Amino acid sequence: MAEVVTDLTVREIERAVTTVLGRSVRLQDETDIARDLSVDSLALMNIVMELEDRFDISIPLDRLADIQTIGDLSALITELRA
């Protein structure tokens, strides 16, 4: 069941990133947000705001420092939704 939730979360992250970046992206758990997606801090904040709206959660800014990959972000969202 956790894998299904993670897959759905990654798909929603993919939609949010596509919306913010204005280009289609395919994400996997291993995708490095800064390196692979060329996301700067402003784009990351816009992605975070989009995800907060989509999941109706608040992502603490201090937790973002630990986020490097899409898998990390997905795990954080899953944790915050629990």
JOJO-V479547 format. One line per field, one symbol per residue. phi: phi as a letter, one per 30 degrees, with the letter a starting at -180 (. if undefined). psi: psi as a letter, one per 20 degrees, with the letter a starting at -180 (. if undefined). A space follows every 10 residues. Layout:
BEGIN
phi->???
psi->???
END
This chain:
BEGIN
phi->.dddddeddd dddedddddd dibdbccbed ddddddchcd dddddddddd ddddchbccd edddddcbcd dddddddddd dd
psi->hhhgggghgh ghgggggggg ikqpqpqrhi ppggghilpa hghghhgghg hgghilrpop hhhhhiphrh gggggggggh i.
END
